[in-house]
Amino acid sequence: MSFALLLLTFFALLHLPPLRRLPALATPADRAAVAAGLFFIGAGVMHFLMPARYEAMIPPQLPSPAFWVFLSGVAEVAGGVGILLRRTRRLAALGLIALLVAILPANIHEAVSNSASHVLPFPDWYFWLRIPFQLVYIAWVAWAGGLWRNMARARLEAHG
């Protein structure tokens, strides 16, 4: 939820008149993509700055929590950079959606087991609230990546 507030803050700041006049921020979807890019780059970097917080959330069935934290951090940074660029935005959006789906079991595991509470300064309910926010992030990335426009266009062509 705190990450959602960060994403919305980036988005709101990008709507300020001097910024929204920039060609890279011309449309709300462009601003959503830049906000998502900054969001995911920041989230990915946090995996390297505070790996213990993320390692504690890895389900015990997965070997080498440090590997999974490193891999997901690299994927978040790469997806964040990719969604910033119009040329790679759609592919990056698909990759970020796959990543969000892939990390959902870790979020569910943390909500159920509360195994990371000793390294994360959040109340128990916070981890349950994170789960539905995965859907918000997926929808945001799909919109920012132009996936909804492409699906709507394909439907119109199929039925038109």
N, C-alpha and C positions, 0 to 999 in steps of 0.2 A: 504494500500500500504506500509506503514511503517512496518507493521507486515510481509509483504511478504519479504521485505529486511532483516528483522531479521531472518526469516526462511532460506533464501538463505545464509546468513552469517554463521549460524550454520552449514548448509550443507557443505559449502566451508571449514570451519575450520576442520570439521570431515574428510576431504579428505587429510589433512596434513599427510605426511608419518608416523610419529610416531603413530598417532591415527588410521589410516586405517589398521595398522598391528594388531590391537586388534581383537580377535575373534568376539566380539560383533559388530564390524564395518567392517566386511570382505567384504561385497558387497555394491554397491551403494544403494540398497533398504534398507539394514541395516542402513546405514548412514542417509538415508532419514527418516527412522523411528525414529532414535535417535534425529535428528533435529526436527521432528514433536513433539516428546515427550517433548523436552525442550521448544519448542515454546508454546505448549498448557498448560504445567504446568505454565510457566511464565504468559501467558494470563489469566489463571484461578486465579492465585494469585493476579493479578491486580484487579480482581473483589472485593477482600476483602480489598485491600489497598486503592482503590479509588472508592468506591461504587457509589458515587454521579454521577460520569461520566457515569457509565453504567445505573443507574436508569433513567437518563434523556433520554436515548434512548429507553426505554420501551414504547410501544404504550399505550396511555391512556385507551384503552379498557380493558387492563389487570389489574386486581386489584393487589395491593401490589407489586410495582416494586422491593422493596428490596428482596422479596422472589425469584423473577425470576433472579435477579442478583446473589443471593446466589446459587440458583440451577444451573445456567449455569456455575458459577465459580467452583462449586464442580464437575460438569460433565466434564469440561475442564481439571481439575487437574487429575481426575480419568482416563479419556481417554488418557491423556499424559503419566501417569504412565503405563497404560496398553499397549500402543503402544511401550514403551521401552522394554518390555519383549516379547521375541519371542513366548512364550507359550500363551500369551493373545493378541498378536498383531492383529490378524484377527478380533477378537470380538471387541477390542478397536477401530479398524478402522471403523467397522460398526457403533459403538456408536458415534464416532466423526462425521461421515458423517451425521448421523441422527441429531446430535446437530447442525451442520452447516446448514442443511436444516431448522431446527426449528428456528434458530435465523435470518434467511434471512428476514422474515417480519419486524423484528426490524430494520435491516439495511435499508430496503426500506422505512420504516416509517421515519427514521431519515433523509434520503436523501430528501424525499418529504417535511417534516415539518420543518426540521432544528431546532428541539426543543432542541437539546443538545448543540447548538453553544455557549451558555453562560458558559458551563463548560468544553468544549473541545476546545483545541487551534488549530483547523484545519479550513481551508477555506471550503466554501460550496461544491466545486467540489470534495473535498476529499471523502465525504460521497457517492457521486454517483460512484466514482471509486472503492469504497469498494465492491459494489454489484458484479461486474464480478469477483473480486478476490475470492469471495466465491467458484466459480467454480474451480479456481486454487487450493484452499485449499482442496476441495473435491477430485480433481484428485491426488493431492500430497498424501493425506491420503490413497486413494485407492491403489496407487502404493506402498507406504511404508508398508501398511498392507497386501500386497500380494494378494489383491482382483483381480487385473488384471490378474495375473498369473493363479489364480484359474478359472477365466472366460475363459481365452484362453485354458486352459487344458480341461475344460468341453466342449468347442466348438470342439476341436480336437477329443475328444472321441465321441461326438455325430455325427460328420461327417467323422470320420476316419474309 
